[in-house]
Amino acid sequence: MATLVGLALIFELVRDSQRAGDFIGYINAGNAVINGTPIYADYLNTWPPFFAVFSVPFAYVDAVSPLLVRLIWLCGIIVSWFYITKSAVSLTNGKELVLKPSDESKAIWLLDWKVFIPLLLILRFVIDDLSNIQINSYLLLASLFVIGCHMKQKYLAGGIVLGFIIALKVYPVFLLPFFMYRKAYKLSAIAIGTIAMTVAISFMVFGPTEGLSNYQNWISNKAMGETILTHKNQSIFPFMEGLATSQSRGLEVHYNMLDLPAKTVKMITFCLIVVFALLVAFRFRKPKTMSQVVGQFFFVLAAIPVLSPLAWKYYFVFTFPLIFLQFTRLNDKEVEHKSIVKWLFVAAMVLSIGSTDGILGARISDVLEVFGVVTFAAICLLLSFVLSYKTVPKE
């Protein structure tokens, strides 16, 4: 099985390095900065202005060799997954991930079934991230680094990295209020300061007038614009609009039970998210162990693609740490779990993996995505953790 996964990753490297992918959007954004043209003239650019500045080095390398810059980026994604797994293992059970079998009690092999099976469970989204030449794996690795810094009280490094990734893609911003909830005020303040610095850098690059115009454009048309209503967007927002408006998410499939204005539905969704957040905050109050704190952070990571207004399927790589944690806990024979916890986890994996094109075909897979199959898979995973939260074993 490991050989087949390795061959699949090599195939993706070779194939995707020759494609434009979503990476062309990064290149176009960088070139717009280099050439002094409007960065939002390209419809692919939905990111904050600082992302265009960040993309400049990639645009320069792309001008020399489009194949080289994509190959480097894709190899980086694969390498990052070793460190993502290493971080998840370390934070979950304190063990060291190794590339060769080891007799050390604190070491665990990459191909040990306790590690390899969770990697198989997330593989479809890793392949999506590779095939679209996306940035989400890097953002997940950075998020885990920030969580690790918080656990080790390295607030400066953690705050700088958190602020940087928020400035790039925004959706890791869900971590910021949670750090405040955890009373990590120093890390949060450094993150906010870093975001302010990236805004200042953007203004230095674009100039005051254009810089202000870029941020106004991004906030009004990108960040706070209309929900992208397509089955490919697996956020809770398009699901709710499909449920409560007459609009279709695609394929001319309708499942609406109401016919409300889209703005009203968006406001209702925001209200539901706030209620959900308050309930979770109450559930997570006063953790007694570090394992519970880690679980809380993994929960927030898994919730990010569900709560973000835009969530393509490859965003769901963020569910991996929670998948690993729940898989580890459910296979711990010393801890009893309610049947519903196990069945919710199984349902999450079946919905996620079983709805792929390769299993059901493109048409059926797309129809299921219209009904939010990936969204529901993530929600089942989140519920599995919440309902078993008190059973986290003591250290």
Residue, then its C-alpha position, 0 to 999 in steps of 0.5 A: m500500500a505504501t508503494l502505491v501511495g508513493l507511486a501516486l505521489i510521484f505521478e502527481l509530481v510529474r503531471d502537476s508540475q506541467r500544469a498551470g493549476d491554481f498556482i498561475g493565480y499566484i504568478n499573475a499576482g506577483n507579475a502584477v506587482i512587478n509590472g505595476t498593473p492592478i492586482y485585482a484585474d485577474y479574477l483568480n486573485t481573491w487574496p489580500p494585497f500582501f499575498a501579491v507581494f509574497s508572490v513576487p519571488f515565484a513570478y521571477v522564478d516562473a519567468v525562468s522556468p514554470l516547470l521548476v517553480r512548480l516542481i519545487w512547490l510540489c516537492g515542498i508540499i510532500v516534504s511538508w506532510f512529513y512535518i505535518t504528521k510529525s507535529a500531529v504525532s508529537l502534539t497528540n502523544g509526545k512521540e517522535l516520528v521516524l522514517k525507519p522502524s525503531d525500538e525506542s519507546k518514544a519513537i513511531w515509524l511513519l509506516d506504522w498502521k497508527v500513523f499510516i492509516p490516518l494518512l490514507l484517510i486524508l490522502r484524497f485532500v492531499i492529492d487535491d492540494l497537489s493537483n491544484i498546486q495549492i498553498n493549504s498544506y503549507l498553511l496547515l504546517a504553519s498552523l501546527f507550528v504556531i500551536g507547538c510554539h504556544m505549548k512551548q511558550k515561544y510566543l514571539a515565533g508563534g505570533i509572527v507566523l500566525g500573523f503572517i499566514i493570516a495576512l496571506k490567506v485570512y482563513p487561519v484567522f479563526l485561530l486568533p480568537f481561540f488563542m485569545y480565548r485560551k488567554a494567549y494574549k502575548l502571542s495574539a498581540i504579536a500576531i496582530g502586530t505582524i498583520a499590521m506590519t504586512v499591511a504597512i509593507s503593502f502600502m510601501v510597495f503599492g503607495p498610499t493611494e493604490g494600497l488603500s484602494n487595494y484593501q478596499n477592493w479586497i474587503s468589499n469584493k472578495a472578503m465580504g462579497e457574495t457567497i460563491l455558490t457552487h458545489k465545489n465550495q464545501s463551506i457551510f455558507p453555500f450549503m445554507e444558501g442552497l437550503a434556504t434560497s431558490q438558488s442552485r449550487g450547481l447541476e440544476v439541483h435544488y434542495n431548498m426548503l425556504d426561499l429567503p434573500a441570500k443576505t438574510v441567509k448569510m446573516i442567519t448562518f453567521c448567527l448560527i456560527v456564533v451560537f455554535a462557537l459559544l456552545v463549544a467555548f462552554r464545552f471547552r472551558k477549564p481543560k484539565t490536561m495538555s491533551q485536552v488543550v491540543g484536542q481543542f486546537f485540532f478541533v479549531l483547525a478542522a472547523i476552519p474549512v467548514l466556517s470559512p465562506l470559501a472552502w474548496k475541497y483541498y482546504f479540508v487537509f486542515t481536518f488531518p490533525l483531528i482525524f489523527l487524534q480521534f483515530t488514535r483515541l478510538n484505538d486506545k483500548e484503555v478508554e471507553h467511548k460511546s458508540i455514537v462517537k465511533w459511528l460519527f467518526v466512521a461516517a465522517m470517513v465514509l462520506s469523505i472518502g466514499s464520495t470521490d470521483g474515483i469511487l462513484g464517478a464524476r456525476i454522482s460525486d458532484v451531485l453529492e457535493v451539491f448536498g454538501v457531502v464533504t461539509f457533513a463529513a467534517i461536521c461528523l468529525l467535529l461532533s465525534f470529538v465534541l461528544s468524546y471530549k471529556t474522555v481524553p485520557k489524563e497525562 
